[in-house]
Amino acid sequence: MNRFGVFFKIKPGKREEYIRRHGEVWPQMRSVLDAAGYRNYSIWNLGEDLFAYYEMSDLARAEQVLAQSAVYAQWRKEMEEYILIDENGQKEWPMQMVFYQE
């Protein structure tokens, strides 16, 4: 199982709505994440900063499942209302794990 960490930011003034939306993640979206192999997926918040952590065994399969999902595409499109996108179109910054203790 591989571990992944991703940093991203909430647009100013959108924090409460972003949190509310994630308290109501669509059941179909949860099913897509399950089918893609996401495990122990969590999103952490501090002010306008977000950190997502998840585990999966097959990243290529996950990318394929997500690319074929209309539900995932719709969710991501709706989340663009809340997530900061920089001038280069980047909205997520993968992180490098530097310490782990089991």
C-alpha positions, 0 to 999 in steps of 0.5 A: 500500500502506498501513502500519498499526501497532497497540499491545496488551498481554499479560496478566501471566504469559502472555508465554511462552505467547503467543509459543509460540502465535505460533510455531505459527500455524495454516496456515488462519489464515495463509491467511485473512490472505493472503486478507484482503491482509495483507502484511509482518505482524509482531508485536514484543514487549517485556515485556508490550507488543506492537506489530504492523505490517502492510501492506495495500491495501484495509482494507474488503476485509480487514475483510470477509474477516475478518468472514466467517472462522470460523478468524479468529473462533476464533483471536481468541477463543483469543488473548483468554486472552493479551491484556489487555482494558481496562474498555471492552473495548478490546484494541488501540490503532491507532498513527499513523505519524509517520516513514517512510524508504524 
